[in-house]
């Protein structure tokens, strides 16, 4: 059996699943095309859909003949069908795709999902149990640390957006370079300690019924906007993703620091509005001497 494993959507536990498949003795196919070529494959089939969906589809199409493709799940926001059911919707929109299997990207449910997947792929309970034991250390997240909030004379801005965008190096590379070019030090929400983000997310109004993606975005914003080094907030939505755009615009209205909402597309390298935003937060920073850090 040949199984594809996608490293897209800001996946954090790809090493766990790759090691698990290796222990099972399953042949693994992984994408190798340059990201822009893969995106063009997906964009040609679904031109009006969010950029992260187009890239994921392109990676599936690139793999060609495989028995199944494993895709790690993302945290959805409200009215976000792609975030909720990517592996179900893609085959409905495009015929001829291999079986798509959604897997949890961390959390206690990962072991149960691995057990079910292993049984499906090998029908060998003993081998599955041994594989689970061997990859168990990879299921534990690394040490959580806050990223550096200050860097030389640069002005710091919080960069808030879904992990499927900012956590994917192929989709966020242009934005990261653009912020460097205008002299801003970006602190990106996927780089924050997950436990601290989750704790802030629980303070969200009606948190018990809010989608996981909204709690994550809210928690990251609240964690960073309380830091005095952070002079502004850049909220980033995947291009053509109306669900995330609505959530981020609502968050922008609720923050007390200068905020800007932008869309990020594959291969994009320029955002003229970011230069004006840089000037806005830089002038504000020059008018206020830095104080000691404050926690939200």
LINFENRA-V583635 format. One record per helix or strand of 2 or more residues. SS is the DSSP state (H for helix, E for strand). FROM is the first residue (numbers start at 1). TO is the last residue. Records with the same first field share a line. If there is no record, write none. Layout:
# LINFENRA-V583635
SS = FROM-TO ; FROM-TO
This chain:
# LINFENRA-V583635
E = 2-5 ; 27-29 ; 68-72 ; 99-103 ; 155-161 ; 184-188 ; 230-238 ; 258-264
H = 14-24 ; 35-45 ; 51-63 ; 81-93 ; 109-122 ; 125-139 ; 163-166 ; 169-181 ; 189-191 ; 194-201 ; 212-225 ; 242-254 ; 272-287
